């Protein structure tokens, strides 16, 4: 039988950046983070798991274009 630890290891080793969030709006608490996500954001798992997604994410700056659309400028 495959245990929870196995699923955790598989998730954390996914080659794409992924997060598992609780559906507890507006906090969206982070339950797990893939190694790929940690690599591209230069963060540590311990600094993210258990915290709200919006608290751990960098601020999103937006800029309106002449066409009226808004694009994210990270």
N, C-alpha and C positions, 0 to 999 in steps of 0.2 A: 504494500500500500504506500502511496506517495503522500508525504506529510506536508504541512504548511511551510516548513523550512525549504523544501525542494521548490515549491512554487515561488517563494521569496527569492531564492537564488536565480531561478529562471527569469523572473521579472527584472531583477536588478541587472542581469547581464544582457538584456535586449539591446540590439545595436542602435535602436532609435531612442531619442529622448522622450521619456514618458513619466507621468505622475499618476498616482492613484489618489483621488480626492474624495472626502466624505461629502454627501449631498446636503450639508448643513449650512445653507445660505444664511447670511452673507459671508460666512467665514471660509467655507470650503477647506476644511482641515486636511493637510497633506498626510497620507497614511504611508506611502512608500514612494521612492524616487529611483529611477534607473541610473546606472553608472554613466550612461551617455548624457543624460540630463545634467548630472553633476559636472561632467567634463566641459560641456559647452557653457555652463553658467559659472564655472569656477567656484562652486560652493561645496559644502560638506553635508552629508546626509543628516548628521546630528543637528545641524543648524536649520533644517527644514521640516523634518518629520515632527508632527504634532502641532505645527503652527499653521495659521491661516495662509492660503495661497497668496492673497493680495498683500499680506504683510511681508512675505518672502520675495515677492516679485519686484523688479525695478519699476519705477514710475513710468507710465506710458505717456509720452508726449505726442500730441496730435497737431497737425497742421492742415488747415483748410486750403484746398487748391482753388484755382480760378473756376473750376467746374462745379465747386460746391461740395465735392467729396472730401471725406476726412481719411487720412492715411496715418497709420501708426509710424512713429519715428523713434525707434529704439536706438 
